[in-house]
Amino acid sequence: MKKKSLLKLQNGSDIRGVAMSGVKGEDVTLTGDVAQRIGVVFASMIAERTGMKASDLKIAVGRDSRLSGEQLLISFSSGVATTGAKVIDCGLTSTPAMFMATVYDKTACDASCMVTASHLPFNRNGFKFFTKEGGFEKADITELLTRVQDMPAATSARFDLTSLYAAHLSEIIKAGVGAEVYEHPLEGLKILVDAGNGNGGFFAYKVLAPLGADITGSQFLDPDGSFPNHVPNPEDNKAMRAVCDATLAHEADLGLIFDTDVDRMSAVFADGTPVSRDACIALVAAILAPDHPGATIVTDSVTSDRLTAFLEDSLRLKHDCFKRGYKNVINRCIELNEQGIDCPLAMETSGHGCLKENHYLDDGAYLAVKIVIALALAKREGKDLADLIKDFSMRFSAREVRLHILEKNDFASYGEEVLGAFREQAKANGYDLQDSHEGIRVRFAKGSLSDSFEGGWLILRSSLHDPVMVLNMEGHTDADLFQITLAAKKMLTSFWKLDISSL
């Protein structure tokens, strides 16, 4: 791969590419040679930024269960080692655990790298980078890829980071549930884990089971990078059906599902109700609310009016509906806290969620720990976990539509033109324009579209990198959603360079 083309591997604040053959039309772009060179430059950047000699650095590296993961880990590690830095090979682990390698006294790493492509298909892979200050930003990745160059290979060492991370999570559960049941605080609870053959299986057998939980029915715990059962992705409908069905079939008190590298999660109540997207944000916020009265919760821009009503009316919190992108919501959370505004949680509908108390790290296992503690405390009081969000409406019908811009040469300008005109049309129709950090968000009041219309909302936004506009819509019922779709289509018909056929 030519040096210039390496910038194509950038995916926001991550590196992602095709790491193995097997999909027609997708050539390998992330080779062992590239991984080695990335390791060299990453270690060099850390040395420069810390003012340390490379030979004094300690850098941790881990991977998810992808078939290409082990070889990429070895190649990356060899690149790091050529600089003189010490490599700690953490093997199969989670992305949040890799960040914690920079925090734990037992590891005390100066930086870390996770070999993962999150929820992407089996042939993809990539890298996420951390220092104790947090994850690399987009500009850091651009600099890294620009500086990549050929270097020789070397060797690395191993460390069982996952066991250390699991012990850390276990101690948090013990402290959260209470000293009187300290050794086995989860005894009497049945908690089912679906790891989707990613890296999340450790949460069942290294965290839950040793604390006394019955993990009967837990499924797809063994890592298998071909993902033979379903993709490990809480946003995938098949994956959510699998964990919901298993939770019901095994009469579990709680179901948990993780993505491949365990930085995202969703849950399932005992009755099989999926607790994902807005509902998962609502649940975590409800758990945090008693300790953070009046605090601000940051979310991405496509969360619902239902969530706003629950956060502000039921929990007496504030809702900051920000931008898409997990780094965007994390950085917003950090920014608000630096301003003196209590913001304990930033969470995307995708399942990425960071807590201030946990280094602002988007950590699916840590979110699961908070939910497990809440379950144990609720059961002790004879209550159900679902009681925490009993006032959150689960009645909705939603849809996301991607509208392709036919003007390829300057799609960004055309997208801005569409948004401006869309805003004016919404105003002319008397629709309620809500404040939004990105795109145009419209609220439709009850009766505004027909006598039977119960209410809903939409948001139209432009993609930053692709000639696409994304339209998210939600109504109380299927009939409401249909009417919102018609209203949106009517406001978009005049834009002949925008393909609205999917509406």
LOVEX-441033 format. One record per residue (C-alpha): residue number from 1; residue in three letters; x, y, z. Coordinates in pm, whole numbers, plus 50000, padded with zeros to 5 digits. Example, Ala and Ser with C-alpha at 12.3 -4.5 7.8 and 13.67 -1.06 7.14 Angstrom:
REM residues 2
> 1, ALA, 51230, 49550, 50780
> 2, SER, 51367, 49894, 50714
//
This chain:
REM residues 503
> 1, MET, 50000, 50000, 50000
> 2, LYS, 50137, 50341, 49907
> 3, LYS, 50194, 50585, 50191
> 4, LYS, 49947, 50839, 50047
> 5, SER, 49665, 50585, 50046
> 6, LEU, 49706, 50513, 50419
> 7, LEU, 49487, 50812, 50502
> 8, LYS, 49198, 50612, 50358
> 9, LEU, 49227, 50387, 50665
> 10, GLN, 49112, 50671, 50890
> 11, ASN, 48761, 50633, 51030
> 12, GLY, 48712, 50935, 51253
> 13, SER, 48923, 50874, 51563
> 14, ASP, 48991, 50509, 51473
> 15, ILE, 49181, 50320, 51203
> 16, ARG, 48979, 50063, 51007
> 17, GLY, 49043, 49865, 50691
> 18, VAL, 49000, 49533, 50512
> 19, ALA, 49235, 49294, 50693
> 20, MET, 49165, 48968, 50512
> 21, SER, 49022, 48840, 50186
> 22, GLY, 48688, 48663, 50162
> 23, VAL, 48447, 48931, 50045
> 24, LYS, 48415, 48982, 49672
> 25, GLY, 48532, 49324, 49556
> 26, GLU, 48705, 49413, 49885
> 27, ASP, 49084, 49411, 49853
> 28, VAL, 49302, 49389, 50164
> 29, THR, 49410, 49737, 50277
> 30, LEU, 49529, 49671, 50633
> 31, THR, 49830, 49440, 50606
> 32, GLY, 50080, 49316, 50862
> 33, ASP, 50339, 49552, 50717
> 34, VAL, 50110, 49850, 50762
> 35, ALA, 50027, 49739, 51117
> 36, GLN, 50399, 49718, 51200
> 37, ARG, 50465, 50066, 51066
> 38, ILE, 50167, 50201, 51261
> 39, GLY, 50320, 50050, 51575
> 40, VAL, 50649, 50229, 51510
> 41, VAL, 50486, 50568, 51463
> 42, PHE, 50245, 50526, 51755
> 43, ALA, 50531, 50455, 51997
> 44, SER, 50729, 50746, 51853
> 45, MET, 50434, 50984, 51900
> 46, ILE, 50388, 50875, 52261
> 47, ALA, 50758, 50928, 52330
> 48, GLU, 50744, 51277, 52180
> 49, ARG, 50428, 51379, 52363
> 50, THR, 50540, 51251, 52703
> 51, GLY, 50896, 51371, 52670
> 52, MET, 51014, 51019, 52757
> 53, LYS, 51273, 50804, 52589
> 54, ALA, 51109, 50534, 52378
> 55, SER, 51306, 50273, 52572
> 56, ASP, 51131, 50385, 52894
> 57, LEU, 50781, 50348, 52748
> 58, LYS, 50543, 50063, 52828
> 59, ILE, 50265, 50012, 52572
> 60, ALA, 49980, 49760, 52606
> 61, VAL, 49813, 49594, 52308
> 62, GLY, 49506, 49368, 52297
> 63, ARG, 49261, 49237, 52040
> 64, ASP, 48908, 49115, 51982
> 65, SER, 48814, 48777, 51836
> 66, ARG, 48849, 48862, 51469
> 67, LEU, 49034, 48607, 51257
> 68, SER, 49295, 48864, 51155
> 69, GLY, 49341, 48997, 51509
> 70, GLU, 49631, 48787, 51633
> 71, GLN, 49853, 48853, 51332
> 72, LEU, 49779, 49226, 51336
> 73, LEU, 49857, 49235, 51707
> 74, ILE, 50190, 49065, 51648
> 75, SER, 50277, 49298, 51361
> 76, PHE, 50178, 49611, 51552
> 77, SER, 50372, 49493, 51858
> 78, SER, 50683, 49429, 51654
> 79, GLY, 50668, 49785, 51527
> 80, VAL, 50636, 49923, 51879
> 81, ALA, 50924, 49706, 51997
> 82, THR, 51162, 49832, 51727
> 83, THR, 51153, 50174, 51895
> 84, GLY, 51279, 50017, 52216
> 85, ALA, 50946, 50045, 52396
> 86, LYS, 50824, 49752, 52604
> 87, VAL, 50512, 49580, 52470
> 88, ILE, 50256, 49420, 52701
> 89, ASP, 50052, 49167, 52501
> 90, CYS, 49709, 49145, 52668
> 91, GLY, 49566, 48894, 52421
> 92, LEU, 49186, 48866, 52388
> 93, THR, 49029, 49146, 52587
> 94, SER, 48792, 49443, 52556
> 95, THR, 48846, 49799, 52439
> 96, PRO, 48756, 49949, 52779
> 97, ALA, 49001, 49711, 52948
> 98, MET, 49275, 49832, 52714
> 99, PHE, 49217, 50189, 52827
> 100, MET, 49235, 50074, 53189
> 101, ALA, 49584, 49938, 53119
> 102, THR, 49693, 50302, 53134
> 103, VAL, 49521, 50345, 53472
> 104, TYR, 49586, 50031, 53677
> 105, ASP, 49892, 50041, 53904
> 106, LYS, 49973, 49681, 53810
> 107, THR, 50011, 49770, 53443
> 108, ALA, 50088, 50146, 53452
> 109, CYS, 50119, 50163, 53074
> 110, ASP, 50202, 50492, 52907
> 111, ALA, 49965, 50412, 52621
> 112, SER, 49761, 50125, 52480
> 113, CYS, 49616, 49997, 52154
> 114, MET, 49312, 49778, 52084
> 115, VAL, 49305, 49578, 51759
> 116, THR, 48937, 49587, 51664
> 117, ALA, 48687, 49702, 51405
> 118, SER, 48401, 49705, 51657
> 119, HIS, 48083, 49566, 51492
> 120, LEU, 48207, 49564, 51131
> 121, PRO, 48208, 49239, 50925
> 122, PHE, 48459, 48960, 50983
> 123, ASN, 48703, 49069, 50710
> 124, ARG, 48757, 49415, 50861
> 125, ASN, 48989, 49514, 51142
> 126, GLY, 49156, 49823, 51282
> 127, PHE, 49308, 50002, 51578
> 128, LYS, 49192, 50221, 51868
> 129, PHE, 49452, 50412, 52069
> 130, PHE, 49458, 50538, 52429
> 131, THR, 49664, 50729, 52679
> 132, LYS, 49551, 50789, 53036
> 133, GLU, 49393, 51116, 52915
> 134, GLY, 49156, 50920, 52688
> 135, GLY, 49130, 50802, 52329
> 136, PHE, 49311, 50948, 52030
> 137, GLU, 49122, 51221, 51846
> 138, LYS, 49069, 51249, 51472
> 139, ALA, 49367, 51482, 51431
> 140, ASP, 49591, 51233, 51611
> 141, ILE, 49497, 50957, 51368
> 142, THR, 49560, 51185, 51072
> 143, GLU, 49906, 51267, 51207
> 144, LEU, 49983, 50901, 51279
> 145, LEU, 49889, 50777, 50932
> 146, THR, 50070, 51065, 50765
> 147, ARG, 50392, 50972, 50948
> 148, VAL, 50384, 50598, 50892
> 149, GLN, 50706, 50456, 50750
> 150, ASP, 50889, 50123, 50712
> 151, MET, 51063, 49981, 51020
> 152, PRO, 51204, 49635, 51111
> 153, ALA, 51023, 49382, 51328
> 154, ALA, 51090, 49278, 51689
> 155, THR, 50936, 49083, 51980
> 156, SER, 50678, 49139, 52257
> 157, ALA, 50568, 49009, 52601
> 158, ARG, 50231, 48887, 52733
> 159, PHE, 50008, 48995, 53022
> 160, ASP, 49664, 48865, 53124
> 161, LEU, 49495, 49205, 53133
> 162, THR, 49142, 49065, 53108
> 163, SER, 49165, 48891, 53447
> 164, LEU, 49289, 49212, 53610
> 165, TYR, 49007, 49407, 53445
> 166, ALA, 48746, 49147, 53551
> 167, ALA, 48870, 49159, 53912
> 168, HIS, 48840, 49538, 53903
> 169, LEU, 48476, 49516, 53786
> 170, SER, 48401, 49250, 54049
> 171, GLU, 48522, 49476, 54329
> 172, ILE, 48293, 49753, 54205
> 173, ILE, 47993, 49517, 54218
> 174, LYS, 48085, 49400, 54568
> 175, ALA, 48112, 49756, 54695
> 176, GLY, 47794, 49864, 54518
> 177, VAL, 47575, 49583, 54649
> 178, GLY, 47700, 49603, 55008
> 179, ALA, 47937, 49450, 55261
> 180, GLU, 47686, 49212, 55415
> 181, VAL, 47683, 49002, 55096
> 182, TYR, 48032, 49096, 54989
> 183, GLU, 48174, 48763, 54872
> 184, HIS, 47875, 48646, 54666
> 185, PRO, 47661, 48958, 54618
> 186, LEU, 47481, 48817, 54313
> 187, GLU, 47369, 48490, 54469
> 188, GLY, 47007, 48416, 54380
> 189, LEU, 47017, 48615, 54056
> 190, LYS, 47007, 48462, 53710
> 191, ILE, 47188, 48681, 53457
> 192, LEU, 47230, 48576, 53095
> 193, VAL, 47510, 48705, 52875
> 194, ASP, 47516, 48697, 52495
> 195, ALA, 47869, 48776, 52374
> 196, GLY, 47798, 48702, 52007
> 197, ASN, 48133, 48513, 51992
> 198, GLY, 48310, 48843, 52050
> 199, ASN, 48524, 48925, 52353
> 200, GLY, 48247, 48976, 52612
> 201, GLY, 48227, 48617, 52738
> 202, PHE, 48465, 48697, 53022
> 203, PHE, 48190, 48904, 53187
> 204, ALA, 47986, 48588, 53243
> 205, TYR, 48254, 48351, 53369
> 206, LYS, 48507, 48592, 53523
> 207, VAL, 48272, 48848, 53679
> 208, LEU, 47915, 48723, 53724
> 209, ALA, 47965, 48354, 53807
> 210, PRO, 48239, 48404, 54073
> 211, LEU, 48010, 48657, 54245
> 212, GLY, 47735, 48396, 54276
> 213, ALA, 47517, 48470, 53974
> 214, ASP, 47354, 48184, 53786
> 215, ILE, 47467, 48233, 53424
> 216, THR, 47268, 47939, 53285
> 217, GLY, 47160, 48008, 52928
> 218, SER, 47444, 48246, 52854
> 219, GLN, 47533, 48199, 52491
> 220, PHE, 47803, 48247, 52230
> 221, LEU, 48067, 48315, 52496
> 222, ASP, 48358, 48155, 52310
> 223, PRO, 48546, 48394, 52080
> 224, ASP, 48503, 48309, 51713
> 225, GLY, 48591, 48577, 51460
> 226, SER, 48362, 48431, 51194
> 227, PHE, 48063, 48520, 51418
> 228, PRO, 47869, 48199, 51336
> 229, ASN, 47553, 48284, 51535
> 230, HIS, 47494, 48655, 51492
> 231, VAL, 47707, 48967, 51470
> 232, PRO, 47803, 49097, 51815
> 233, ASN, 47619, 49427, 51781
> 234, PRO, 47346, 49559, 52014
> 235, GLU, 47202, 49757, 51721
> 236, ASP, 47148, 49444, 51511
> 237, ASN, 46788, 49318, 51514
> 238, LYS, 46886, 48950, 51492
> 239, ALA, 47129, 48988, 51781
> 240, MET, 46869, 49159, 52001
> 241, ARG, 46607, 48895, 51918
> 242, ALA, 46855, 48623, 52015
> 243, VAL, 46926, 48766, 52360
> 244, CYS, 46559, 48856, 52423
> 245, ASP, 46446, 48504, 52334
> 246, ALA, 46718, 48345, 52548
> 247, THR, 46637, 48569, 52848
> 248, LEU, 46272, 48462, 52832
> 249, ALA, 46344, 48095, 52766
> 250, HIS, 46579, 48064, 53065
> 251, GLU, 46367, 48285, 53292
> 252, ALA, 46663, 48511, 53363
> 253, ASP, 46635, 48822, 53578
> 254, LEU, 46842, 49015, 53327
> 255, GLY, 46995, 48968, 52984
> 256, LEU, 47309, 49146, 52867
> 257, ILE, 47456, 49173, 52517
> 258, PHE, 47792, 49320, 52418
> 259, ASP, 47954, 49418, 52092
> 260, THR, 48279, 49257, 51977
> 261, ASP, 48522, 49468, 52180
> 262, VAL, 48284, 49532, 52474
> 263, ASP, 48269, 49909, 52457
> 264, ARG, 47894, 49891, 52381
> 265, MET, 47609, 49701, 52542
> 266, SER, 47233, 49669, 52573
> 267, ALA, 47012, 49482, 52818
> 268, VAL, 46690, 49280, 52838
> 269, PHE, 46436, 49285, 53120
> 270, ALA, 46306, 48960, 53269
> 271, ASP, 45988, 48977, 53058
> 272, GLY, 46193, 48986, 52737
> 273, THR, 46163, 49362, 52681
> 274, PRO, 46474, 49492, 52502
> 275, VAL, 46645, 49778, 52686
> 276, SER, 46837, 49930, 52399
> 277, ARG, 46888, 50268, 52234
> 278, ASP, 46682, 50534, 52423
> 279, ALA, 46563, 50286, 52684
> 280, CYS, 46918, 50192, 52780
> 281, ILE, 47010, 50560, 52821
> 282, ALA, 46698, 50608, 53034
> 283, LEU, 46789, 50313, 53257
> 284, VAL, 47148, 50422, 53319
> 285, ALA, 47035, 50780, 53383
> 286, ALA, 46775, 50656, 53635
> 287, ILE, 47046, 50459, 53817
> 288, LEU, 47267, 50769, 53839
> 289, ALA, 46996, 51027, 53914
> 290, PRO, 46976, 50988, 54296
> 291, ASP, 47346, 51074, 54329
> 292, HIS, 47335, 51354, 54071
> 293, PRO, 47022, 51569, 54129
> 294, GLY, 46963, 51817, 53848
> 295, ALA, 47258, 51685, 53645
> 296, THR, 47291, 51700, 53266
> 297, ILE, 47281, 51388, 53050
> 298, VAL, 47446, 51414, 52707
> 299, THR, 47316, 51204, 52417
> 300, ASP, 47352, 51196, 52042
> 301, SER, 47112, 51392, 51822
> 302, VAL, 46873, 51110, 51731
> 303, THR, 46739, 51038, 52078
> 304, SER, 46364, 51078, 52118
> 305, ASP, 46129, 51331, 52273
> 306, ARG, 46021, 51040, 52494
> 307, LEU, 46369, 51032, 52644
> 308, THR, 46375, 51409, 52696
> 309, ALA, 46040, 51392, 52877
> 310, PHE, 46160, 51109, 53102
> 311, LEU, 46492, 51273, 53187
> 312, GLU, 46349, 51617, 53252
> 313, ASP, 45999, 51547, 53389
> 314, SER, 46044, 51216, 53572
> 315, LEU, 46410, 51230, 53681
> 316, ARG, 46439, 51612, 53706
> 317, LEU, 46760, 51604, 53502
> 318, LYS, 46862, 51811, 53202
> 319, HIS, 46896, 51664, 52853
> 320, ASP, 47171, 51788, 52622
> 321, CYS, 47084, 51636, 52284
> 322, PHE, 47419, 51682, 52109
> 323, LYS, 47575, 51529, 51795
> 324, ARG, 47619, 51183, 51647
> 325, GLY, 47955, 51016, 51712
> 326, TYR, 48072, 50862, 52038
> 327, LYS, 48375, 51092, 52059
> 328, ASN, 48147, 51391, 52017
> 329, VAL, 47928, 51298, 52314
> 330, ILE, 48229, 51203, 52528
> 331, ASN, 48404, 51533, 52457
> 332, ARG, 48081, 51721, 52526
> 333, CYS, 48055, 51547, 52865
> 334, ILE, 48414, 51645, 52948
> 335, GLU, 48352, 52003, 52833
> 336, LEU, 48042, 52046, 53052
> 337, ASN, 48215, 51908, 53361
> 338, GLU, 48510, 52140, 53302
> 339, GLN, 48257, 52426, 53300
> 340, GLY, 48135, 52315, 53642
> 341, ILE, 47816, 52152, 53511
> 342, ASP, 47753, 51810, 53666
> 343, CYS, 47737, 51568, 53374
> 344, PRO, 47777, 51206, 53493
> 345, LEU, 47679, 51033, 53166
> 346, ALA, 47719, 51073, 52791
> 347, MET, 47560, 50800, 52581
> 348, GLU, 47477, 50729, 52219
> 349, THR, 47176, 50529, 52102
> 350, SER, 47433, 50284, 51959
> 351, GLY, 47514, 50165, 52313
> 352, HIS, 47837, 50365, 52354
> 353, GLY, 47817, 50522, 52699
> 354, CYS, 48079, 50696, 52913
> 355, LEU, 48058, 50781, 53281
> 356, LYS, 48253, 51061, 53443
> 357, GLU, 48330, 50829, 53735
> 358, ASN, 48499, 50585, 53495
> 359, HIS, 48756, 50808, 53324
> 360, TYR, 48504, 50920, 53058
> 361, LEU, 48558, 50579, 52897
> 362, ASP, 48290, 50429, 52673
> 363, ASP, 48281, 50095, 52850
> 364, GLY, 47999, 49847, 52792
> 365, ALA, 48112, 49620, 53076
> 366, TYR, 48114, 49911, 53323
> 367, LEU, 47760, 50009, 53218
> 368, ALA, 47660, 49645, 53269
> 369, VAL, 47815, 49657, 53619
> 370, LYS, 47597, 49959, 53707
> 371, ILE, 47287, 49775, 53583
> 372, VAL, 47377, 49453, 53767
> 373, ILE, 47422, 49647, 54092
> 374, ALA, 47084, 49816, 54040
> 375, LEU, 46924, 49473, 53978
> 376, ALA, 47069, 49329, 54299
> 377, LEU, 46956, 49628, 54506
> 378, ALA, 46607, 49621, 54351
> 379, LYS, 46564, 49248, 54420
> 380, ARG, 46673, 49300, 54781
> 381, GLU, 46388, 49551, 54819
> 382, GLY, 46136, 49325, 54645
> 383, LYS, 46125, 49544, 54335
> 384, ASP, 46194, 49493, 53966
> 385, LEU, 46472, 49657, 53770
> 386, ALA, 46209, 49770, 53520
> 387, ASP, 46053, 49990, 53791
> 388, LEU, 46338, 50237, 53739
> 389, ILE, 46199, 50337, 53398
> 390, LYS, 45830, 50263, 53448
> 391, ASP, 45751, 50623, 53346
> 392, PHE, 45953, 50597, 53024
> 393, SER, 45723, 50536, 52728
> 394, MET, 45807, 50230, 52520
> 395, ARG, 45527, 50309, 52275
> 396, PHE, 45677, 50429, 51948
> 397, SER, 45735, 50356, 51580
> 398, ALA, 46063, 50474, 51431
> 399, ARG, 46252, 50471, 51103
> 400, GLU, 46588, 50589, 50965
> 401, VAL, 46620, 50667, 50595
> 402, ARG, 46939, 50750, 50404
> 403, LEU, 46880, 50993, 50117
> 404, HIS, 47158, 50998, 49856
> 405, ILE, 47275, 51331, 49716
> 406, LEU, 47314, 51307, 49339
> 407, GLU, 47543, 51614, 49328
> 408, LYS, 47875, 51438, 49395
> 409, ASN, 48116, 51727, 49329
> 410, ASP, 48001, 51957, 49609
> 411, PHE, 47759, 51746, 49814
> 412, ALA, 47840, 51930, 50137
> 413, SER, 47720, 52266, 50001
> 414, TYR, 47412, 52106, 49850
> 415, GLY, 47333, 51941, 50183
> 416, GLU, 47351, 52280, 50356
> 417, GLU, 47119, 52422, 50089
> 418, VAL, 46866, 52145, 50154
> 419, LEU, 46879, 52198, 50531
> 420, GLY, 46822, 52571, 50497
> 421, ALA, 46523, 52529, 50270
> 422, PHE, 46387, 52244, 50482
> 423, ARG, 46395, 52471, 50787
> 424, GLU, 46202, 52742, 50603
> 425, GLN, 45939, 52498, 50481
> 426, ALA, 45893, 52362, 50835
> 427, LYS, 45844, 52718, 50960
> 428, ALA, 45595, 52795, 50682
> 429, ASN, 45395, 52485, 50775
> 430, GLY, 45380, 52595, 51139
> 431, TYR, 45583, 52299, 51268
> 432, ASP, 45777, 52330, 51593
> 433, LEU, 46151, 52371, 51521
> 434, GLN, 46357, 52244, 51813
> 435, ASP, 46707, 52357, 51905
> 436, SER, 46961, 52115, 51760
> 437, HIS, 47342, 52097, 51755
> 438, GLU, 47327, 51941, 51407
> 439, GLY, 47073, 51924, 51129
> 440, ILE, 46710, 52035, 51150
> 441, ARG, 46487, 51884, 51417
> 442, VAL, 46107, 51920, 51399
> 443, ARG, 45848, 51830, 51660
> 444, PHE, 45494, 51752, 51544
> 445, ALA, 45231, 51831, 51807
> 446, LYS, 44926, 51618, 51864
> 447, GLY, 44667, 51684, 51593
> 448, SER, 44912, 51884, 51378
> 449, LEU, 44908, 51641, 51085
> 450, SER, 44554, 51502, 51126
> 451, ASP, 44282, 51472, 51387
> 452, SER, 44404, 51121, 51475
> 453, PHE, 44775, 51215, 51487
> 454, GLU, 44923, 51158, 51834
> 455, GLY, 45260, 51327, 51788
> 456, GLY, 45620, 51265, 51689
> 457, TRP, 45940, 51420, 51558
> 458, LEU, 46206, 51404, 51287
> 459, ILE, 46563, 51517, 51236
> 460, LEU, 46732, 51570, 50900
> 461, ARG, 47111, 51597, 50895
> 462, SER, 47398, 51576, 50648
> 463, SER, 47675, 51318, 50654
> 464, LEU, 48017, 51478, 50705
> 465, HIS, 48202, 51246, 50470
> 466, ASP, 47951, 51097, 50225
> 467, PRO, 47697, 51238, 49974
> 468, VAL, 47412, 51133, 50199
> 469, MET, 47147, 51299, 50414
> 470, VAL, 47004, 51099, 50702
> 471, LEU, 46641, 51133, 50809
> 472, ASN, 46532, 50993, 51146
> 473, MET, 46159, 50988, 51223
> 474, GLU, 45953, 50868, 51517
> 475, GLY, 45582, 50867, 51599
> 476, HIS, 45372, 50715, 51874
> 477, THR, 45219, 50465, 51631
> 478, ASP, 45278, 50324, 51283
> 479, ALA, 45005, 50558, 51159
> 480, ASP, 45185, 50857, 51312
> 481, LEU, 45512, 50751, 51148
> 482, PHE, 45338, 50721, 50812
> 483, GLN, 45203, 51076, 50841
> 484, ILE, 45544, 51214, 50945
> 485, THR, 45699, 51037, 50645
> 486, LEU, 45447, 51202, 50412
> 487, ALA, 45517, 51544, 50567
> 488, ALA, 45892, 51496, 50524
> 489, LYS, 45852, 51378, 50166
> 490, LYS, 45639, 51680, 50081
> 491, MET, 45908, 51916, 50215
> 492, LEU, 46182, 51737, 50017
> 493, THR, 46018, 51688, 49674
> 494, SER, 46159, 52009, 49524
> 495, PHE, 46521, 51897, 49563
> 496, TRP, 46583, 51715, 49235
> 497, LYS, 46946, 51637, 49325
> 498, LEU, 46830, 51446, 49635
> 499, ASP, 46711, 51088, 49583
> 500, ILE, 46402, 51049, 49805
> 501, SER, 46280, 50726, 49645
> 502, SER, 46344, 50537, 49971
> 503, LEU, 46067, 50740, 50133
//
